[in-house]
Amino acid sequence: MSMTSTNQPQLARPSLRKDGLISLWGRLRYRKPGAYDAWLHERDLIIITATLKRLTERQLNRLGMSHKTLALDVDDLALRARRDAEIAREVLALVEDDADERHAIAAE
C-alpha cells in the first residue's frame, strides 16, 4: 500500500506579504532611517550573548565577564568597540590632513 503525493492534500503556502508588493514597497520606503541597522545590531548582540552563555564561569572570568552580568558586559564590549572605531577614524583623518599639509608646503 503506497501513498502517492497526489493523494495528500496540498498545503497552501503562507504569504510572506499580506498586502502584496505595494505594501512591501510602502513599508520599505517610509521606514525610519537606520531601523534595519539598529535591528541587526540588537540581533547580533543577542547572538553574541547566547554564544558566550555556553562558556563556563571560569572561561568568562578570563575574559573579564560573568554569567551574572553577561548582557551588560556584552553591551559594554560593543560600546568600547564603537568608541575605538570612532577614535581610529579620527586619528586617520588627522594623519591624512597632516600629510596633505606637508605636500602643500613642499610644493611651495
N, C-alpha and C positions, 0 to 999 in steps of 0.2 A: 504494500500500500504506500504509494508515494504521492506527496502533495506537490503540485507544481506551483510556481509563483503566481500563475494566473488565477488560481483558486482562492488565494488570500486577498482580502480587500486592500486596495491601495490607500495608504495614509496620505492625507493632504499635507503638503509641506507648509509649515508655518511661514507666513510672510514676515520678513525682517523689517519691512517698512509698512506701517499701517496705511498711510495715505499715498503711497507711491513715490515716484521720483520727484514730483513737485514739492511734496512735504520735506523730503530729504534735502533738496536744494535750499528751501527756506530755512531749515534748521542750521545748515552749514553756513549760509550767507549771513544770518543775523545772530550767530552765537557770539558770546563775549570773546574778545581777542585774548589769547593766552589760556583759555579754558582747557584746551586739549593738553597743552604743556603742563598745566597745573595738575591735571588728572594723571598724566604719565609720571610726573614727579611723585605724587602720592602713592600711585601703584607700585613704583619702583622701591620706595621706602618700605612699603608693606612687605614686598617680596624679600628685601634685604633683611628686615627684622625677622621674618619667618625662617629664613635660612640660618641666621645667627642663633635662633632659639634651639636649633639642633645641637649646638655645641654644649659641652659641659660647663659648669660654673668655673672650673679651673681654666679651661681654654678661654672663656670670656674674660676672666681676670687678667690673663696675659695680654689681652687687647685693651685693658683698662675699662672693661664693661662688666655689667652684672645682669643676671636674669631679672632682678627686681626693677631695674631702671633701663631695660634694653631699648624700649621705644624712645625714651628721652636721649639715650646715648646715640642712637642712630640719627635722630634729628640733629643733635649737636655735631655729629660727624659730617652730615650733609651741609650744615651751615658753615663749618670750618672749610670744607672743600670749596664751597661757593665763594667764601671770602678770599681763599688762597688764589682761586682763579681770577677774581677781580684784581687782586694785587699784582698778579703776574701780567695781566693785560695792561695795567697802569705802568708798570716797570718797562714793558716792551714799548709802550707809546713814548715814554720818556727817552729811552735809548734811541728810538727811531728819530725823534725830534733832535736829539743831540747830534746824531750822525748827519742829518740834513744841514744843521748849522755849520758843522765842520767843513762840509763840502762847499757851502756858500762862501766861507772865509777863505778857503784855499783857492777858489776861483777868482777872488779879488786880487 
